[in-house]
Amino acid sequence: MRKNIFIDARMIGYGGVGRYVEELLYNLKEINNDKYNFNILILEHIDPLFQNRFFKWSTCRYRVYSLLEHIYFTKIWLSNFDLYFFPHFDTPLIKNNKESKVVVTVHDLLYLKPELKLGFFAEIYLKFMLFYLQKTADIVITDSIVSRNELSRWIDKEKIRIATPAKMSLATSNIENKENIILYCGNAKEHKNLDFMFDIFLVLKNRFRLVDKIVCTGFEFSDLSKDLITKYYEMILRGEIEIKGKVSDELLFEYYRKAKFVFLLSSQEGFGLSVVEGLGFGTPAIVLNDSRINTYIKRGIISVPAEVDSAALLIAKIWNDEITYKKLVVEGIDYVKEYQWRNTAFLVFKIFEEVLCQNG
């Protein structure tokens, strides 16, 4: 008799975690080959055409990180699936069936960083969820060695597995289609250092005359802080800072192909999905010297100091050096070939098998 696996896919459509869930489902369907019955939970607003690409699915109206989801999930727990998979750390409480297995993904512990000033009650909630995972999760998946080491402060290390998310390479080393634009993909939260990124852009545009605009996807104008709006309002009006919000995969991939560089200037990221995707499309990435991204990506990136003029000067030198730039493109494409969503899904699937075998 085939075993039943429940997957909470309510994060689809929401940033990098949503992409992670979506790509896993696409690839798990092929890898599974009818070995297990998959039951997918999605939010009601997901397009029906999108829903039908997956397995058996059901919908709910309760978003992730809400009080009502914990009440709703008392019914889900009672369904007695053999395995519950939550691709985010917010695992609903009240696990009724002690025989069921639980697998959870915790991408990083970014929001426990003091500099993010998350708030007292939010910090208590996050710490409680980590304590809860230690008690209830059979396996916790994360995406880098750095994140695994941080998680091991809260969760037994033998429970933690690494399954790195990334987009497979779709590019060639041809750089002739590149335009004088910079690309940023992500949210507008403080730890992303958007002000630092915009200031570097200003120097590259006004002093070095290299870049026409910076394209920002993943957040809306209303997501910017008042200080950022005040400082860069005129540039936004002129379209020099172009805020696109959430865009389709097709449009995002087109931006990756056209951009000269992808920027991710946060030192707090556990894994930079836009960096890996950018490299796969032949677009080198700009990261900080103290970024944790440097611990697992060694080629195709430029590490810059946390000072505007010095960072801009380093970028300008490479921008104007076609040989060095092309070398970065080729190295980046070659390096990320190992990062494929199918490989990630296969690792997750093997974790499912491992955990289910514990039930006999």
ChimeraX attribute file (.defattr): number of C-alpha atoms within 10 A of each C-alpha:
attribute: neighborCount
match mode: 1-to-1
recipient: residues
	/A:1	6
	/A:2	9
	/A:3	12
	/A:4	17
	/A:5	21
	/A:6	23
	/A:7	20
	/A:8	19
	/A:9	26
	/A:10	25
	/A:11	22
	/A:12	18
	/A:13	16
	/A:14	13
	/A:15	15
	/A:16	21
	/A:17	20
	/A:18	17
	/A:19	19
	/A:20	24
	/A:21	23
	/A:22	18
	/A:23	20
	/A:24	22
	/A:25	20
	/A:26	16
	/A:27	18
	/A:28	21
	/A:29	17
	/A:30	12
	/A:31	14
	/A:32	14
	/A:33	9
	/A:34	10
	/A:35	12
	/A:36	16
	/A:37	18
	/A:38	22
	/A:39	19
	/A:40	20
	/A:41	19
	/A:42	21
	/A:43	20
	/A:44	15
	/A:45	9
	/A:46	13
	/A:47	9
	/A:48	9
	/A:49	8
	/A:50	8
	/A:51	18
	/A:52	10
	/A:53	11
	/A:54	17
	/A:55	15
	/A:56	13
	/A:57	15
	/A:58	12
	/A:59	15
	/A:60	13
	/A:61	13
	/A:62	18
	/A:63	14
	/A:64	19
	/A:65	13
	/A:66	11
	/A:67	11
	/A:68	13
	/A:69	18
	/A:70	18
	/A:71	14
	/A:72	14
	/A:73	17
	/A:74	15
	/A:75	11
	/A:76	17
	/A:77	19
	/A:78	12
	/A:79	12
	/A:80	19
	/A:81	20
	/A:82	20
	/A:83	22
	/A:84	23
	/A:85	22
	/A:86	24
	/A:87	25
	/A:88	25
	/A:89	21
	/A:90	21
	/A:91	27
	/A:92	22
	/A:93	16
	/A:94	13
	/A:95	17
	/A:96	14
	/A:97	13
	/A:98	10
	/A:99	12
	/A:100	18
	/A:101	22
	/A:102	25
	/A:103	25
	/A:104	22
	/A:105	24
	/A:106	21
	/A:107	26
	/A:108	21
	/A:109	18
	/A:110	15
	/A:111	16
	/A:112	16
	/A:113	12
	/A:114	10
	/A:115	11
	/A:116	13
	/A:117	12
	/A:118	13
	/A:119	11
	/A:120	8
	/A:121	9
	/A:122	13
	/A:123	16
	/A:124	12
	/A:125	12
	/A:126	16
	/A:127	15
	/A:128	12
	/A:129	17
	/A:130	21
	/A:131	13
	/A:132	17
	/A:133	23
	/A:134	16
	/A:135	11
	/A:136	18
	/A:137	21
	/A:138	18
	/A:139	25
	/A:140	29
	/A:141	25
	/A:142	25
	/A:143	20
	/A:144	21
	/A:145	16
	/A:146	17
	/A:147	22
	/A:148	23
	/A:149	13
	/A:150	15
	/A:151	20
	/A:152	13
	/A:153	10
	/A:154	14
	/A:155	21
	/A:156	13
	/A:157	15
	/A:158	10
	/A:159	14
	/A:160	22
	/A:161	19
	/A:162	18
	/A:163	21
	/A:164	23
	/A:165	29
	/A:166	27
	/A:167	24
	/A:168	20
	/A:169	22
	/A:170	15
	/A:171	17
	/A:172	14
	/A:173	17
	/A:174	11
	/A:175	17
	/A:176	7
	/A:177	9
	/A:178	16
	/A:179	16
	/A:180	16
	/A:181	20
	/A:182	25
	/A:183	24
	/A:184	24
	/A:185	26
	/A:186	19
	/A:187	20
	/A:188	21
	/A:189	13
	/A:190	14
	/A:191	17
	/A:192	18
	/A:193	14
	/A:194	20
	/A:195	16
	/A:196	16
	/A:197	21
	/A:198	18
	/A:199	16
	/A:200	19
	/A:201	24
	/A:202	23
	/A:203	19
	/A:204	22
	/A:205	19
	/A:206	11
	/A:207	11
	/A:208	14
	/A:209	12
	/A:210	16
	/A:211	20
	/A:212	18
	/A:213	23
	/A:214	26
	/A:215	20
	/A:216	23
	/A:217	20
	/A:218	19
	/A:219	19
	/A:220	14
	/A:221	15
	/A:222	10
	/A:223	14
	/A:224	16
	/A:225	12
	/A:226	10
	/A:227	10
	/A:228	14
	/A:229	15
	/A:230	10
	/A:231	12
	/A:232	16
	/A:233	15
	/A:234	12
	/A:235	15
	/A:236	16
	/A:237	10
	/A:238	10
	/A:239	14
	/A:240	19
	/A:241	21
	/A:242	17
	/A:243	17
	/A:244	14
	/A:245	17
	/A:246	19
	/A:247	12
	/A:248	9
	/A:249	10
	/A:250	9
	/A:251	11
	/A:252	16
	/A:253	15
	/A:254	12
	/A:255	25
	/A:256	27
	/A:257	23
	/A:258	20
	/A:259	24
	/A:260	25
	/A:261	29
	/A:262	27
	/A:263	26
	/A:264	25
	/A:265	26
	/A:266	21
	/A:267	18
	/A:268	20
	/A:269	20
	/A:270	23
	/A:271	27
	/A:272	21
	/A:273	21
	/A:274	21
	/A:275	27
	/A:276	29
	/A:277	26
	/A:278	33
	/A:279	33
	/A:280	30
	/A:281	26
	/A:282	31
	/A:283	34
	/A:284	31
	/A:285	28
	/A:286	21
	/A:287	25
	/A:288	21
	/A:289	16
	/A:290	16
	/A:291	19
	/A:292	20
	/A:293	26
	/A:294	17
	/A:295	13
	/A:296	11
	/A:297	16
	/A:298	12
	/A:299	20
	/A:300	27
	/A:301	25
	/A:302	20
	/A:303	18
	/A:304	20
	/A:305	15
	/A:306	15
	/A:307	12
	/A:308	17
	/A:309	14
	/A:310	13
	/A:311	23
	/A:312	22
	/A:313	17
	/A:314	14
	/A:315	19
	/A:316	17
	/A:317	13
	/A:318	15
	/A:319	19
	/A:320	11
	/A:321	11
	/A:322	12
	/A:323	10
	/A:324	12
	/A:325	19
	/A:326	20
	/A:327	14
	/A:328	23
	/A:329	29
	/A:330	22
	/A:331	19
	/A:332	29
	/A:333	27
	/A:334	18
	/A:335	18
	/A:336	23
	/A:337	16
	/A:338	14
	/A:339	19
	/A:340	18
	/A:341	21
	/A:342	20
	/A:343	18
	/A:344	23
	/A:345	26
	/A:346	19
	/A:347	17
	/A:348	22
	/A:349	17
	/A:350	12
	/A:351	18
	/A:352	20
	/A:353	13
	/A:354	12
	/A:355	19
	/A:356	18
	/A:357	9
	/A:358	9
	/A:359	10
	/A:360	5
